C-alpha cells in the first residue's frame, strides 16, 4: 500500500533522480581523469560506472528505520526508490554498454534514447504482462501446492522471457513481483499466502546473506587493482555530490506541485540522501564490467565499487541511528510498528480523512493553491492529476477485476465480495 500510495514521488526519485546521478557521476569521473585527479577512463565507460554505482541498496538503513520507527513516508520513499532505481541503473548500464560496443558505427543521440527505451520499457512491459497473466494462471481452487508452485514459477518465466528476447530479466522480474503482490497475491488461499510470504522472506534473507559472503570472499581472493586509490577516494566524493543532485533536485520538483502541508520535509530529503548505500546490484554490475571492459578498466571499476559498497555499508549503516536522531525523524508520525503503520496509514494523514485524501504524494488537492503561472509547476500538477486518475482506475476497476478478494484493502467501507473463495477457513 505505501509503495503505491507514494508511487509518483518514488518514480521521480528512482527514474529521473537515478538518471541525474548517473550522468553527474560519469561526468565528474571523466573530468577528474582529465585533470589527473584519478585514473582516466573513456567517457562512455565513465557513464557506465556512473550508472552501476547509482544503484542503491539500503537494506541496513531500512532495518534500522523499522527498528527505531521512522515516518512511514520516509520509509516508503527509501524502499521504493531502492527497488525501482535498480531497474533504471541496469537499463542505463546496458544502454551505455551497447553504445560503447557500437561506437564505431557512429550512432546518434536519438538511437541511444531508443535503445534505452527498448531495454527499460520492453522489460517493464514484459514483467507487467506476465504479472497480469498470472491472475489467470492462479484461477484455481483448493490446490495449494499448485498455487505456491505457480507463484514461484511465474516470476522465473518473466525473467526467462525477457532474457530470451534480449531484454533485462532483472527489470522484468522486478515488475512481475510488484504486479503479483498487488493483484495476484490476494487470489491465493490463506494458507498459500502464509507459505508464499514465509518462503520469499527466507529466499530474500538467504540471497542477501550470500551476496555479502560472496563479497567477503571476493575481497580476499579476487585480483583487485588497489594501485588506483585516488579513483576510489574521488569516486566516493563524486557519488556523494551526485546523490545530493539526485535527491534535492527531485525533491524540489516534487514539492513544486504540493500544497504547503504535503511537501516533503527537508529533514526527510536529508535522510533520503544519507540512505544511499551501495550494495548487491552495484556489485553485480561491476562484476559484469570486468567482462565488458578492457582489462585494467573493468578491474579498476570493480575494485572501486567493492570498496564503495563496503565503506557505505559500514559507515552509513553504522551511523544511521545517530543520523535519524539528529534529523529528528525517529518515531515521526506513527506509534506502533512500522509495518502496522504502513497498513493503517498512507503518509501524512489525518484520521478523519478518506482514503483518497490520505495519500501524501499522490493527487493533492490542486484547488487549495492558486496557480502561480509557472509552466513547470502547472505541468507537474497535471502529472499528479494523471497519477490520481490512475489511482482511481486501479481501485475502482483493476483491483476488483484482478483480485478475487480484497482482504488487503482495509480502507474500503465494504470489501469487494469474493468471486472464487468465499471461505478460506476450509481450504
PyMOL commands that set and color helices and strands:
alter all, ss='L'
color gray80, all
select helices_A, chain A and resi 2-5+7-34+43-53+59-68+72-101+103-105+109-137+144-164+169-182+184-187+190-221+229-256+260-262+266-274+280-292+297-327+338-344+356-358+366-368+375-402
alter helices_A, ss='H'
color red, helices_A
deselect
rebuild
show_as cartoon
